[in-house]
Amino acid sequence: MTLVKVNNNGHRSLSNFVDEFFQGLPAGLGRDDSYGFFPPVNIHETADAYHVELSAPGRSKEDFKISVDNGQLVVSFEKKEEVKNEEYKTIRKEFSFKSFKRSFNLDERVDANGIQAKYENGVLKLLLPKKQEVKEAAKQINIQ
């Protein structure tokens, strides 16, 4: 899935955005047998950065792995082995934490060296700052 790739001077139609978003989803709508569950994601854009939020409640930040390689941001989660507790016997276990891996193609406007991540309240938040030349506003030229 392309995080953001705009070739029309920063304007894009809603239908283009929706097409771009769904193009990256697997046929199972959020399910991929090789990795497990794909957490839902929100992507926001400000003048200075892109903000990516992955809903992943009940996890530990130590189990996430985030990397950038060849213009691709990869976010993965793998639950570490649980230690068995001999003090009690589990009668029923209905919830589990499945591994996942999501990849996003980074636009050339993202400063990969400045990416930051924070996990709070069940949401993994990524800040992808824009390169300085992208943030510059249009300049008004006075006619003399």
N, CA, C and O atoms as CSV, one atom per row, in Angstrom:
chain,resi,resn,atom,element,x,y,z
A,1,MET,N,N,0.857,-1.163,0.000
A,1,MET,CA,C,0.000,0.000,0.000
A,1,MET,C,C,0.897,1.218,0.000
A,1,MET,O,O,1.858,1.282,0.767
A,2,THR,N,N,0.598,2.178,-0.846
A,2,THR,CA,C,1.357,3.412,-0.894
A,2,THR,C,C,0.873,4.319,0.213
A,2,THR,O,O,-0.324,4.582,0.327
A,3,LEU,N,N,1.803,4.805,1.040
A,3,LEU,CA,C,1.416,5.693,2.118
A,3,LEU,C,C,0.841,6.969,1.554
A,3,LEU,O,O,-0.300,7.319,1.857
A,4,VAL,N,N,1.596,7.665,0.749
A,4,VAL,CA,C,1.104,8.855,0.068
A,4,VAL,C,C,1.937,9.021,-1.179
A,4,VAL,O,O,3.165,9.047,-1.113
A,5,LYS,N,N,1.294,9.130,-2.287
A,5,LYS,CA,C,1.981,9.359,-3.546
A,5,LYS,C,C,1.052,10.179,-4.404
A,5,LYS,O,O,0.100,9.657,-4.985
A,6,VAL,N,N,1.329,11.460,-4.483
A,6,VAL,CA,C,0.464,12.381,-5.190
A,6,VAL,C,C,1.257,12.989,-6.328
A,6,VAL,O,O,2.340,13.531,-6.109
A,7,ASN,N,N,0.739,12.906,-7.529
A,7,ASN,CA,C,1.420,13.449,-8.699
A,7,ASN,C,C,0.664,14.606,-9.316
A,7,ASN,O,O,0.975,15.023,-10.432
A,8,ASN,N,N,-0.322,15.133,-8.611
A,8,ASN,CA,C,-1.126,16.198,-9.196
A,8,ASN,C,C,-1.101,17.443,-8.312
A,8,ASN,O,O,-2.148,17.971,-7.937
A,9,ASN,N,N,0.097,17.902,-7.987
A,9,ASN,CA,C,0.321,19.127,-7.217
A,9,ASN,C,C,-0.378,19.121,-5.860
A,9,ASN,O,O,-0.843,20.167,-5.407
A,10,GLY,N,N,-0.461,17.987,-5.218
A,10,GLY,CA,C,-1.010,17.918,-3.876
A,10,GLY,C,C,-2.509,17.727,-3.808
A,10,GLY,O,O,-3.041,17.597,-2.705
A,11,HIS,N,N,-3.220,17.701,-4.919
A,11,HIS,CA,C,-4.669,17.518,-4.908
A,11,HIS,C,C,-4.986,16.112,-5.392
A,11,HIS,O,O,-4.412,15.628,-6.367
A,12,ARG,N,N,-5.904,15.469,-4.694
A,12,ARG,CA,C,-6.340,14.143,-5.142
A,12,ARG,C,C,-7.808,13.995,-4.799
A,12,ARG,O,O,-8.301,14.545,-3.815
A,13,SER,N,N,-8.473,13.254,-5.618
A,13,SER,CA,C,-9.905,13.072,-5.392
A,13,SER,C,C,-10.116,11.977,-4.361
A,13,SER,O,O,-9.235,11.150,-4.127
A,14,LEU,N,N,-11.291,11.979,-3.749
A,14,LEU,CA,C,-11.628,10.967,-2.763
A,14,LEU,C,C,-11.609,9.578,-3.391
A,14,LEU,O,O,-11.170,8.619,-2.757
A,15,SER,N,N,-12.077,9.461,-4.617
A,15,SER,CA,C,-12.099,8.139,-5.255
A,15,SER,C,C,-10.683,7.622,-5.487
A,15,SER,O,O,-10.441,6.421,-5.358
A,16,ASN,N,N,-9.739,8.507,-5.829
A,16,ASN,CA,C,-8.347,8.076,-5.997
A,16,ASN,C,C,-7.776,7.594,-4.672
A,16,ASN,O,O,-7.068,6.588,-4.625
A,17,PHE,N,N,-8.082,8.310,-3.598
A,17,PHE,CA,C,-7.588,7.919,-2.283
A,17,PHE,C,C,-8.145,6.560,-1.888
A,17,PHE,O,O,-7.397,5.702,-1.419
A,18,VAL,N,N,-9.438,6.349,-2.068
A,18,VAL,CA,C,-10.071,5.076,-1.713
A,18,VAL,C,C,-9.491,3.945,-2.562
A,18,VAL,O,O,-9.191,2.870,-2.042
A,19,ASP,N,N,-9.333,4.180,-3.861
A,19,ASP,CA,C,-8.743,3.158,-4.735
A,19,ASP,C,C,-7.340,2.803,-4.272
A,19,ASP,O,O,-6.980,1.627,-4.227
A,20,GLU,N,N,-6.546,3.806,-3.929
A,20,GLU,CA,C,-5.174,3.595,-3.492
A,20,GLU,C,C,-5.144,2.803,-2.186
A,20,GLU,O,O,-4.303,1.922,-2.007
A,21,PHE,N,N,-6.059,3.117,-1.282
A,21,PHE,CA,C,-6.106,2.430,0.001
A,21,PHE,C,C,-6.467,0.962,-0.175
A,21,PHE,O,O,-5.770,0.087,0.339
A,22,PHE,N,N,-7.555,0.682,-0.900
A,22,PHE,CA,C,-8.012,-0.694,-1.031
A,22,PHE,C,C,-7.119,-1.533,-1.935
A,22,PHE,O,O,-7.177,-2.762,-1.891
A,23,GLN,N,N,-6.306,-0.894,-2.742
A,23,GLN,CA,C,-5.391,-1.634,-3.607
A,23,GLN,C,C,-4.409,-2.458,-2.780
A,23,GLN,O,O,-3.987,-3.533,-3.207
A,24,GLY,N,N,-4.044,-1.961,-1.600
A,24,GLY,CA,C,-3.074,-2.649,-0.768
A,24,GLY,C,C,-3.649,-3.697,0.160
A,24,GLY,O,O,-2.884,-4.412,0.807
A,25,LEU,N,N,-4.965,-3.821,0.253
A,25,LEU,CA,C,-5.557,-4.793,1.155
A,25,LEU,C,C,-5.575,-6.189,0.539
A,25,LEU,O,O,-5.793,-6.339,-0.663
A,26,PRO,N,N,-5.348,-7.198,1.355
A,26,PRO,CA,C,-5.438,-8.560,0.839
A,26,PRO,C,C,-6.889,-8.942,0.578
A,26,PRO,O,O,-7.816,-8.285,1.052
A,27,ALA,N,N,-7.063,-10.010,-0.180
A,27,ALA,CA,C,-8.401,-10.447,-0.569
A,27,ALA,C,C,-9.268,-10.773,0.634
A,27,ALA,O,O,-10.489,-10.638,0.561
A,28,GLY,N,N,-8.674,-11.196,1.734
A,28,GLY,CA,C,-9.433,-11.568,2.927
A,28,GLY,C,C,-9.824,-10.391,3.787
A,28,GLY,O,O,-10.267,-10.595,4.917
A,29,LEU,N,N,-9.683,-9.173,3.311
A,29,LEU,CA,C,-10.032,-7.959,4.058
A,29,LEU,C,C,-9.498,-7.996,5.480
A,29,LEU,O,O,-10.251,-8.132,6.444
A,30,GLY,N,N,-8.201,-7.873,5.585
A,30,GLY,CA,C,-7.596,-7.801,6.906
A,30,GLY,C,C,-7.050,-9.117,7.408
A,30,GLY,O,O,-6.497,-9.176,8.506
A,31,ARG,N,N,-7.192,-10.173,6.631
A,31,ARG,CA,C,-6.673,-11.471,7.039
A,31,ARG,C,C,-5.621,-11.913,6.039
A,31,ARG,O,O,-5.815,-11.778,4.831
A,32,ASP,N,N,-4.525,-12.432,6.524
A,32,ASP,CA,C,-3.473,-12.992,5.688
A,32,ASP,C,C,-2.907,-14.180,6.449
A,32,ASP,O,O,-2.311,-14.009,7.513
A,33,ASP,N,N,-3.089,-15.384,5.914
A,33,ASP,CA,C,-2.706,-16.589,6.640
A,33,ASP,C,C,-1.220,-16.659,6.957
A,33,ASP,O,O,-0.835,-17.330,7.915
A,34,SER,N,N,-0.370,-15.983,6.180
A,34,SER,CA,C,1.056,-16.071,6.440
A,34,SER,C,C,1.466,-15.235,7.650
A,34,SER,O,O,2.479,-15.540,8.279
A,35,TYR,N,N,0.717,-14.197,7.992
A,35,TYR,CA,C,1.092,-13.348,9.116
A,35,TYR,C,C,0.030,-13.291,10.197
A,35,TYR,O,O,0.357,-12.946,11.333
A,36,GLY,N,N,-1.193,-13.602,9.915
A,36,GLY,CA,C,-2.244,-13.492,10.897
A,36,GLY,C,C,-3.103,-12.270,10.641
A,36,GLY,O,O,-3.525,-12.023,9.511
A,37,PHE,N,N,-3.356,-11.516,11.676
A,37,PHE,CA,C,-4.270,-10.384,11.638
A,37,PHE,C,C,-3.564,-9.106,11.179
A,37,PHE,O,O,-2.438,-8.836,11.595
A,38,PHE,N,N,-4.226,-8.320,10.322
A,38,PHE,CA,C,-3.740,-6.991,9.947
A,38,PHE,C,C,-4.496,-5.978,10.783
A,38,PHE,O,O,-5.715,-5.879,10.649
A,39,PRO,N,N,-3.829,-5.223,11.638
A,39,PRO,CA,C,-4.556,-4.242,12.444
A,39,PRO,C,C,-5.043,-3.089,11.577
A,39,PRO,O,O,-4.396,-2.741,10.590
A,40,PRO,N,N,-6.180,-2.493,11.935
A,40,PRO,CA,C,-6.657,-1.336,11.177
A,40,PRO,C,C,-5.703,-0.164,11.351
A,40,PRO,O,O,-5.051,-0.022,12.386
A,41,VAL,N,N,-5.634,0.665,10.329
A,41,VAL,CA,C,-4.682,1.779,10.333
A,41,VAL,C,C,-5.388,3.071,9.932
A,41,VAL,O,O,-6.276,3.064,9.078
A,42,ASN,N,N,-4.989,4.174,10.552
A,42,ASN,CA,C,-5.411,5.517,10.157
A,42,ASN,C,C,-4.166,6.261,9.695
A,42,ASN,O,O,-3.104,6.143,10.306
A,43,ILE,N,N,-4.295,7.023,8.623
A,43,ILE,CA,C,-3.181,7.825,8.121
A,43,ILE,C,C,-3.674,9.258,7.974
A,43,ILE,O,O,-4.658,9.524,7.284
A,44,HIS,N,N,-2.975,10.177,8.635
A,44,HIS,CA,C,-3.325,11.594,8.588
A,44,HIS,C,C,-2.141,12.368,8.023
A,44,HIS,O,O,-0.992,11.946,8.153
A,45,GLU,N,N,-2.429,13.491,7.402
A,45,GLU,CA,C,-1.365,14.341,6.863
A,45,GLU,C,C,-1.514,15.746,7.418
A,45,GLU,O,O,-2.612,16.303,7.449
A,46,THR,N,N,-0.390,16.318,7.858
A,46,THR,CA,C,-0.327,17.720,8.248
A,46,THR,C,C,0.708,18.380,7.340
A,46,THR,O,O,1.305,17.721,6.488
A,47,ALA,N,N,0.914,19.665,7.524
A,47,ALA,CA,C,1.892,20.375,6.705
A,47,ALA,C,C,3.308,19.858,6.943
A,47,ALA,O,O,4.148,19.912,6.045
A,48,ASP,N,N,3.576,19.355,8.151
A,48,ASP,CA,C,4.924,18.945,8.517
A,48,ASP,C,C,5.191,17.445,8.447
A,48,ASP,O,O,6.346,17.029,8.349
A,49,ALA,N,N,4.135,16.622,8.496
A,49,ALA,CA,C,4.378,15.186,8.627
A,49,ALA,C,C,3.146,14.373,8.252
A,49,ALA,O,O,2.052,14.903,8.055
A,50,TYR,N,N,3.370,13.066,8.163
A,50,TYR,CA,C,2.296,12.087,8.063
A,50,TYR,C,C,2.216,11.404,9.423
A,50,TYR,O,O,3.240,11.171,10.064
A,51,HIS,N,N,1.007,11.083,9.862
A,51,HIS,CA,C,0.795,10.414,11.134
A,51,HIS,C,C,0.079,9.104,10.848
A,51,HIS,O,O,-1.014,9.089,10.281
A,52,VAL,N,N,0.711,8.003,11.248
A,52,VAL,CA,C,0.152,6.668,11.037
A,52,VAL,C,C,-0.199,6.098,12.402
A,52,VAL,O,O,0.619,6.124,13.322
A,53,GLU,N,N,-1.418,5.584,12.533
A,53,GLU,CA,C,-1.871,4.981,13.779
A,53,GLU,C,C,-2.354,3.561,13.486
A,53,GLU,O,O,-3.223,3.358,12.638
A,54,LEU,N,N,-1.789,2.582,14.190
A,54,LEU,CA,C,-2.218,1.191,14.076
A,54,LEU,C,C,-2.906,0.797,15.369
A,54,LEU,O,O,-2.334,0.952,16.448
A,55,SER,N,N,-4.124,0.288,15.274
A,55,SER,CA,C,-4.854,-0.165,16.446
A,55,SER,C,C,-4.374,-1.569,16.804
A,55,SER,O,O,-4.608,-2.531,16.072
A,56,ALA,N,N,-3.700,-1.662,17.942
A,56,ALA,CA,C,-3.151,-2.941,18.387
A,56,ALA,C,C,-3.235,-3.025,19.912
A,56,ALA,O,O,-2.206,-3.015,20.587
A,57,PRO,N,N,-4.442,-3.106,20.459
A,57,PRO,CA,C,-4.597,-3.097,21.919
A,57,PRO,C,C,-4.079,-4.373,22.576
A,57,PRO,O,O,-4.072,-5.449,21.977
A,58,GLY,N,N,-3.648,-4.219,23.818
A,58,GLY,CA,C,-3.239,-5.369,24.616
A,58,GLY,C,C,-1.852,-5.893,24.315
A,58,GLY,O,O,-1.465,-6.939,24.837
A,59,ARG,N,N,-1.109,-5.208,23.501
A,59,ARG,CA,C,0.235,-5.657,23.167
A,59,ARG,C,C,1.275,-4.929,24.014
A,59,ARG,O,O,0.956,-3.992,24.745
A,60,SER,N,N,2.503,-5.371,23.903
A,60,SER,CA,C,3.620,-4.735,24.592
A,60,SER,C,C,4.524,-4.109,23.542
A,60,SER,O,O,4.768,-4.712,22.497
A,61,LYS,N,N,5.023,-2.911,23.805
A,61,LYS,CA,C,5.846,-2.210,22.810
A,61,LYS,C,C,7.113,-2.985,22.456
A,61,LYS,O,O,7.662,-2.802,21.369
A,62,GLU,N,N,7.584,-3.845,23.355
A,62,GLU,CA,C,8.785,-4.632,23.084
A,62,GLU,C,C,8.567,-5.685,21.998
A,62,GLU,O,O,9.536,-6.184,21.426
A,63,ASP,N,N,7.323,-6.026,21.709
A,63,ASP,CA,C,7.016,-7.052,20.719
A,63,ASP,C,C,6.873,-6.492,19.297
A,63,ASP,O,O,6.725,-7.255,18.342
A,64,PHE,N,N,6.915,-5.155,19.155
A,64,PHE,CA,C,6.830,-4.534,17.834
A,64,PHE,C,C,8.218,-4.396,17.225
A,64,PHE,O,O,9.213,-4.229,17.931
A,65,LYS,N,N,8.262,-4.469,15.916
A,65,LYS,CA,C,9.489,-4.200,15.179
A,65,LYS,C,C,9.122,-3.251,14.037
A,65,LYS,O,O,8.199,-3.525,13.270
A,66,ILE,N,N,9.848,-2.136,13.927
A,66,ILE,CA,C,9.597,-1.144,12.888
A,66,ILE,C,C,10.911,-0.909,12.161
A,66,ILE,O,O,11.943,-0.661,12.784
A,67,SER,N,N,10.862,-0.989,10.832
A,67,SER,CA,C,12.082,-0.777,10.053
A,67,SER,C,C,11.749,-0.075,8.741
A,67,SER,O,O,10.611,-0.087,8.272
A,68,VAL,N,N,12.783,0.538,8.166
A,68,VAL,CA,C,12.684,1.156,6.847
A,68,VAL,C,C,13.774,0.535,5.993
A,68,VAL,O,O,14.947,0.529,6.367
A,69,ASP,N,N,13.371,0.010,4.835
A,69,ASP,CA,C,14.331,-0.612,3.934
A,69,ASP,C,C,13.871,-0.412,2.498
A,69,ASP,O,O,12.738,-0.747,2.150
A,70,ASN,N,N,14.741,0.128,1.675
A,70,ASN,CA,C,14.444,0.361,0.259
A,70,ASN,C,C,13.141,1.114,0.045
A,70,ASN,O,O,12.340,0.744,-0.813
A,71,GLY,N,N,12.926,2.174,0.825
A,71,GLY,CA,C,11.746,2.999,0.647
A,71,GLY,C,C,10.461,2.379,1.154
A,71,GLY,O,O,9.372,2.823,0.790
A,72,GLN,N,N,10.574,1.357,1.992
A,72,GLN,CA,C,9.393,0.695,2.535
A,72,GLN,C,C,9.444,0.714,4.056
A,72,GLN,O,O,10.444,0.336,4.665
A,73,LEU,N,N,8.331,1.167,4.664
A,73,LEU,CA,C,8.180,1.133,6.113
A,73,LEU,C,C,7.495,-0.185,6.461
A,73,LEU,O,O,6.415,-0.481,5.950
A,74,VAL,N,N,8.123,-0.973,7.329
A,74,VAL,CA,C,7.584,-2.273,7.710
A,74,VAL,C,C,7.322,-2.258,9.217
A,74,VAL,O,O,8.219,-1.993,10.017
A,75,VAL,N,N,6.072,-2.549,9.584
A,75,VAL,CA,C,5.672,-2.645,10.985
A,75,VAL,C,C,5.221,-4.075,11.221
A,75,VAL,O,O,4.328,-4.575,10.537
A,76,SER,N,N,5.845,-4.733,12.197
A,76,SER,CA,C,5.460,-6.117,12.483
A,76,SER,C,C,5.334,-6.315,13.991
A,76,SER,O,O,5.883,-5.557,14.791
A,77,PHE,N,N,4.600,-7.349,14.344
A,77,PHE,CA,C,4.382,-7.710,15.737
A,77,PHE,C,C,4.481,-9.210,15.854
A,77,PHE,O,O,3.882,-9.946,15.069
A,78,GLU,N,N,5.234,-9.661,16.831
A,78,GLU,CA,C,5.294,-11.087,17.111
A,78,GLU,C,C,5.319,-11.264,18.615
A,78,GLU,O,O,6.206,-10.751,19.297
A,79,LYS,N,N,4.350,-11.986,19.120
A,79,LYS,CA,C,4.237,-12.196,20.561
A,79,LYS,C,C,5.330,-13.149,21.011
A,79,LYS,O,O,5.500,-14.234,20.454
A,80,LYS,N,N,6.061,-12.727,22.021
A,80,LYS,CA,C,7.100,-13.576,22.591
A,80,LYS,C,C,6.457,-14.723,23.358
A,80,LYS,O,O,5.324,-14.616,23.825
A,81,GLU,N,N,7.180,-15.798,23.479
A,81,GLU,CA,C,6.691,-17.002,24.157
A,81,GLU,C,C,6.291,-16.690,25.598
A,81,GLU,O,O,7.054,-16.078,26.345
A,82,GLU,N,N,5.089,-17.116,25.978
A,82,GLU,CA,C,4.620,-16.910,27.345
A,82,GLU,C,C,5.201,-17.987,28.260
A,82,GLU,O,O,5.346,-19.147,27.876
A,83,VAL,N,N,5.526,-17.568,29.470
A,83,VAL,CA,C,6.027,-18.514,30.464
A,83,VAL,C,C,4.830,-19.151,31.150
A,83,VAL,O,O,3.920,-18.455,31.600
A,84,LYS,N,N,4.834,-20.460,31.226
A,84,LYS,CA,C,3.723,-21.162,31.876
A,84,LYS,C,C,3.783,-20.939,33.381
A,84,LYS,O,O,4.847,-20.958,34.001
A,85,ASN,N,N,2.614,-20.730,33.932
A,85,ASN,CA,C,2.506,-20.532,35.364
A,85,ASN,C,C,2.002,-21.827,35.983
A,85,ASN,O,O,0.908,-22.295,35.667
A,86,GLU,N,N,2.811,-22.400,36.867
A,86,GLU,CA,C,2.448,-23.677,37.500
A,86,GLU,C,C,1.536,-23.465,38.707
A,86,GLU,O,O,1.054,-24.436,39.292
A,87,GLU,N,N,1.292,-22.203,39.088
A,87,GLU,CA,C,0.473,-21.931,40.265
A,87,GLU,C,C,-1.024,-22.091,39.990
A,87,GLU,O,O,-1.812,-22.243,40.923
A,88,TYR,N,N,-1.413,-22.058,38.724
A,88,TYR,CA,C,-2.831,-22.208,38.407
A,88,TYR,C,C,-2.987,-22.931,37.079
A,88,TYR,O,O,-2.058,-23.015,36.276
A,89,LYS,N,N,-4.177,-23.443,36.877
A,89,LYS,CA,C,-4.496,-24.178,35.660
A,89,LYS,C,C,-5.494,-23.338,34.863
A,89,LYS,O,O,-6.502,-22.892,35.411
A,90,THR,N,N,-5.228,-23.123,33.590
A,90,THR,CA,C,-6.132,-22.366,32.730
A,90,THR,C,C,-7.268,-23.284,32.307
A,90,THR,O,O,-7.030,-24.352,31.743
A,91,ILE,N,N,-8.481,-22.881,32.573
A,91,ILE,CA,C,-9.655,-23.673,32.244
A,91,ILE,C,C,-10.153,-23.335,30.848
A,91,ILE,O,O,-10.590,-24.213,30.104
A,92,ARG,N,N,-10.086,-22.064,30.502
A,92,ARG,CA,C,-10.567,-21.613,29.192
A,92,ARG,C,C,-9.706,-20.443,28.745
A,92,ARG,O,O,-9.409,-19.548,29.536
A,93,LYS,N,N,-9.307,-20.448,27.484
A,93,LYS,CA,C,-8.513,-19.357,26.931
A,93,LYS,C,C,-9.116,-18.982,25.580
A,93,LYS,O,O,-9.024,-19.741,24.615
A,94,GLU,N,N,-9.737,-17.792,25.522
A,94,GLU,CA,C,-10.425,-17.371,24.309
A,94,GLU,C,C,-9.695,-16.304,23.520
A,94,GLU,O,O,-9.951,-16.147,22.326
A,95,PHE,N,N,-8.813,-15.584,24.135
A,95,PHE,CA,C,-8.128,-14.556,23.367
A,95,PHE,C,C,-6.653,-14.898,23.213
A,95,PHE,O,O,-6.040,-15.559,24.050
A,96,SER,N,N,-6.114,-14.409,22.089
A,96,SER,CA,C,-4.705,-14.632,21.797
A,96,SER,C,C,-4.184,-13.447,20.996
A,96,SER,O,O,-4.964,-12.644,20.483
A,97,PHE,N,N,-2.899,-13.345,20.893
A,97,PHE,CA,C,-2.269,-12.273,20.141
A,97,PHE,C,C,-1.596,-12.875,18.921
A,97,PHE,O,O,-0.628,-13.628,19.032
A,98,LYS,N,N,-2.128,-12.529,17.754
A,98,LYS,CA,C,-1.573,-13.061,16.516
A,98,LYS,C,C,-0.513,-12.122,15.975
A,98,LYS,O,O,-0.568,-10.909,16.180
A,99,SER,N,N,0.431,-12.690,15.298
A,99,SER,CA,C,1.480,-11.900,14.660
A,99,SER,C,C,0.919,-11.200,13.435
A,99,SER,O,O,-0.050,-11.661,12.832
A,100,PHE,N,N,1.535,-10.083,13.073
A,100,PHE,CA,C,1.164,-9.405,11.849
A,100,PHE,C,C,2.374,-8.687,11.275
A,100,PHE,O,O,3.386,-8.483,11.946
A,101,LYS,N,N,2.235,-8.316,10.024
A,101,LYS,CA,C,3.271,-7.556,9.330
A,101,LYS,C,C,2.572,-6.683,8.303
A,101,LYS,O,O,1.832,-7.185,7.458
A,102,ARG,N,N,2.805,-5.366,8.372
A,102,ARG,CA,C,2.230,-4.420,7.408
A,102,ARG,C,C,3.365,-3.627,6.807
A,102,ARG,O,O,4.302,-3.229,7.499
A,103,SER,N,N,3.271,-3.403,5.512
A,103,SER,CA,C,4.289,-2.643,4.791
A,103,SER,C,C,3.639,-1.475,4.082
A,103,SER,O,O,2.532,-1.587,3.555
A,104,PHE,N,N,4.344,-0.342,4.073
A,104,PHE,CA,C,3.871,0.865,3.409
A,104,PHE,C,C,5.005,1.418,2.560
A,104,PHE,O,O,6.120,1.598,3.049
A,105,ASN,N,N,4.724,1.688,1.284
A,105,ASN,CA,C,5.716,2.333,0.439
A,105,ASN,C,C,5.798,3.796,0.826
A,105,ASN,O,O,4.792,4.506,0.823
A,106,LEU,N,N,6.992,4.243,1.159
A,106,LEU,CA,C,7.174,5.629,1.561
A,106,LEU,C,C,7.314,6.520,0.348
A,106,LEU,O,O,8.005,6.186,-0.615
A,107,ASP,N,N,6.655,7.646,0.409
A,107,ASP,CA,C,6.771,8.656,-0.628
A,107,ASP,C,C,8.151,9.298,-0.513
A,107,ASP,O,O,8.741,9.316,0.567
A,108,GLU,N,N,8.659,9.817,-1.613
A,108,GLU,CA,C,9.979,10.452,-1.605
A,108,GLU,C,C,10.009,11.704,-0.734
A,108,GLU,O,O,11.088,12.224,-0.453
A,109,ARG,N,N,8.865,12.194,-0.308
A,109,ARG,CA,C,8.802,13.384,0.543
A,109,ARG,C,C,8.999,13.076,2.020
A,109,ARG,O,O,9.119,14.008,2.816
A,110,VAL,N,N,9.038,11.799,2.423
A,110,VAL,CA,C,9.192,11.417,3.825
A,110,VAL,C,C,10.671,11.391,4.196
A,110,VAL,O,O,11.496,10.832,3.473
A,111,ASP,N,N,10.993,12.008,5.340
A,111,ASP,CA,C,12.355,11.978,5.882
A,111,ASP,C,C,12.482,10.718,6.733
A,111,ASP,O,O,12.116,10.721,7.909
A,112,ALA,N,N,12.999,9.643,6.143
A,112,ALA,CA,C,13.064,8.342,6.817
A,112,ALA,C,C,13.939,8.386,8.064
A,112,ALA,O,O,13.716,7.609,8.993
A,113,ASN,N,N,14.920,9.268,8.108
A,113,ASN,CA,C,15.808,9.356,9.271
A,113,ASN,C,C,15.119,9.979,10.482
A,113,ASN,O,O,15.611,9.835,11.602
A,114,GLY,N,N,14.010,10.658,10.291
A,114,GLY,CA,C,13.324,11.325,11.386
A,114,GLY,C,C,12.085,10.614,11.892
A,114,GLY,O,O,11.348,11.179,12.700
A,115,ILE,N,N,11.827,9.386,11.440
A,115,ILE,CA,C,10.626,8.661,11.849
A,115,ILE,C,C,10.682,8.342,13.342
A,115,ILE,O,O,11.705,7.895,13.861
A,116,GLN,N,N,9.550,8.584,14.023
A,116,GLN,CA,C,9.442,8.314,15.460
A,116,GLN,C,C,8.234,7.416,15.707
A,116,GLN,O,O,7.265,7.436,14.949
A,117,ALA,N,N,8.306,6.625,16.786
A,117,ALA,CA,C,7.206,5.717,17.122
A,117,ALA,C,C,6.924,5.781,18.615
A,117,ALA,O,O,7.827,5.959,19.433
A,118,LYS,N,N,5.630,5.629,18.950
A,118,LYS,CA,C,5.200,5.620,20.348
A,118,LYS,C,C,3.988,4.695,20.438
A,118,LYS,O,O,3.109,4.718,19.576
A,119,TYR,N,N,3.956,3.880,21.496
A,119,TYR,CA,C,2.821,2.989,21.733
A,119,TYR,C,C,2.125,3.424,23.011
A,119,TYR,O,O,2.709,3.368,24.093
A,120,GLU,N,N,0.864,3.862,22.885
A,120,GLU,CA,C,0.113,4.267,24.060
A,120,GLU,C,C,-1.365,3.956,23.876
A,120,GLU,O,O,-1.925,4.125,22.792
A,121,ASN,N,N,-1.981,3.499,24.955
A,121,ASN,CA,C,-3.412,3.196,24.981
A,121,ASN,C,C,-3.850,2.275,23.839
A,121,ASN,O,O,-4.920,2.465,23.262
A,122,GLY,N,N,-3.032,1.292,23.521
A,122,GLY,CA,C,-3.396,0.310,22.505
A,122,GLY,C,C,-3.224,0.763,21.076
A,122,GLY,O,O,-3.660,0.071,20.156
A,123,VAL,N,N,-2.588,1.933,20.861
A,123,VAL,CA,C,-2.388,2.447,19.513
A,123,VAL,C,C,-0.885,2.693,19.291
A,123,VAL,O,O,-0.235,3.388,20.072
A,124,LEU,N,N,-0.361,2.115,18.222
A,124,LEU,CA,C,1.022,2.379,17.820
A,124,LEU,C,C,0.990,3.604,16.917
A,124,LEU,O,O,0.383,3.580,15.846
A,125,LYS,N,N,1.645,4.674,17.355
A,125,LYS,CA,C,1.625,5.938,16.620
A,125,LYS,C,C,2.996,6.187,15.997
A,125,LYS,O,O,4.020,6.162,16.679
A,126,LEU,N,N,2.991,6.428,14.682
A,126,LEU,CA,C,4.215,6.711,13.950
A,126,LEU,C,C,4.149,8.127,13.410
A,126,LEU,O,O,3.136,8.541,12.848
A,127,LEU,N,N,5.227,8.862,13.582
A,127,LEU,CA,C,5.356,10.202,13.024
A,127,LEU,C,C,6.362,10.116,11.895
A,127,LEU,O,O,7.519,9.761,12.120
A,128,LEU,N,N,5.933,10.439,10.674
A,128,LEU,CA,C,6.802,10.414,9.510
A,128,LEU,C,C,6.973,11.853,9.023
A,128,LEU,O,O,6.140,12.354,8.267
A,129,PRO,N,N,8.039,12.512,9.447
A,129,PRO,CA,C,8.201,13.919,9.072
A,129,PRO,C,C,8.487,14.066,7.582
A,129,PRO,O,O,9.088,13.197,6.951
A,130,LYS,N,N,8.038,15.190,7.046
A,130,LYS,CA,C,8.308,15.492,5.642
A,130,LYS,C,C,9.681,16.138,5.535
A,130,LYS,O,O,10.144,16.799,6.464
A,131,LYS,N,N,10.314,15.942,4.408
A,131,LYS,CA,C,11.596,16.595,4.155
A,131,LYS,C,C,11.386,18.105,4.106
A,131,LYS,O,O,10.305,18.581,3.759
A,132,GLN,N,N,12.417,18.840,4.451
A,132,GLN,CA,C,12.321,20.286,4.568
A,132,GLN,C,C,11.825,20.945,3.286
A,132,GLN,O,O,10.991,21.848,3.357
A,133,GLU,N,N,12.302,20.533,2.130
A,133,GLU,CA,C,11.899,21.188,0.884
A,133,GLU,C,C,10.417,20.988,0.569
A,133,GLU,O,O,9.834,21.781,-0.170
A,134,VAL,N,N,9.808,19.952,1.112
A,134,VAL,CA,C,8.391,19.702,0.883
A,134,VAL,C,C,7.540,20.666,1.700
A,134,VAL,O,O,6.466,21.071,1.256
A,135,LYS,N,N,8.011,21.039,2.894
A,135,LYS,CA,C,7.236,21.870,3.801
A,135,LYS,C,C,7.179,23.330,3.368
A,135,LYS,O,O,6.330,24.074,3.860
A,136,GLU,N,N,8.043,23.757,2.476
A,136,GLU,CA,C,8.061,25.164,2.073
A,136,GLU,C,C,6.749,25.542,1.395
A,136,GLU,O,O,6.249,24.843,0.514
A,137,ALA,N,N,6.218,26.664,1.836
A,137,ALA,CA,C,4.956,27.155,1.292
A,137,ALA,C,C,5.210,27.898,-0.016
A,137,ALA,O,O,6.339,28.281,-0.323
A,138,ALA,N,N,4.138,28.092,-0.775
A,138,ALA,CA,C,4.241,28.852,-2.025
A,138,ALA,C,C,4.699,30.262,-1.710
A,138,ALA,O,O,4.292,30.847,-0.706
A,139,LYS,N,N,5.531,30.796,-2.556
A,139,LYS,CA,C,6.077,32.133,-2.348
A,139,LYS,C,C,5.376,33.115,-3.279
A,139,LYS,O,O,5.207,32.850,-4.469
A,140,GLN,N,N,4.979,34.232,-2.728
A,140,GLN,CA,C,4.328,35.287,-3.500
A,140,GLN,C,C,5.404,36.178,-4.124
A,140,GLN,O,O,6.313,36.640,-3.434
A,141,ILE,N,N,5.296,36.409,-5.400
A,141,ILE,CA,C,6.252,37.278,-6.124
A,141,ILE,C,C,5.572,38.607,-6.398
A,141,ILE,O,O,4.512,38.662,-7.023
A,142,ASN,N,N,6.190,39.671,-5.927
A,142,ASN,CA,C,5.656,41.011,-6.163
A,142,ASN,C,C,6.075,41.504,-7.551
A,142,ASN,O,O,7.211,41.292,-7.976
A,143,ILE,N,N,5.175,42.142,-8.228
A,143,ILE,CA,C,5.456,42.699,-9.553
A,143,ILE,C,C,5.864,44.156,-9.365
A,143,ILE,O,O,5.170,44.922,-8.695
A,144,GLN,N,N,6.992,44.533,-9.959
A,144,GLN,CA,C,7.475,45.918,-9.833
A,144,GLN,C,C,7.230,46.709,-11.073
A,144,GLN,O,O,7.576,47.889,-11.131
